[in-house]
Amino acid sequence: MLYTSTLTTKYLDPNYDEKYTCLDTTIANPLSGVLSVISDFYSVLLPCLMLRHFDAPRRQKVALNIVFCLSLTVVAAGSVRTYYLNKLGYDYDGSWT
């Protein structure tokens, strides 16, 4: 027996004529972007802080810090993405943005 929810059967019903609304993206997109940037920054910051007490040769610690600092580009890209997601919510031409 296949599982079908009531939502699935409603939108497949040809007699379904209730009003519907879309999600307001002017709030959802920037919020999603900010939460993504925060989690990316946290996932970069946590290993860097743990590395301070890591007992390894100085050369290895420097190399690991460089790798973690390169991952800050992901945080920067996420910040730019959040900026454009916010701009996308207010512009009428999404393809141009």
ABEGO torsion letter per residue (X at the ends): XBBBBAAAAAAABAABABBBBBBBAAAAAAAAAAAAAAAAAAAAAAAAAAAAABBBBAAAAAAAAAAAAAAAAAAAAAAAAAAAAAAAAABABAAAX
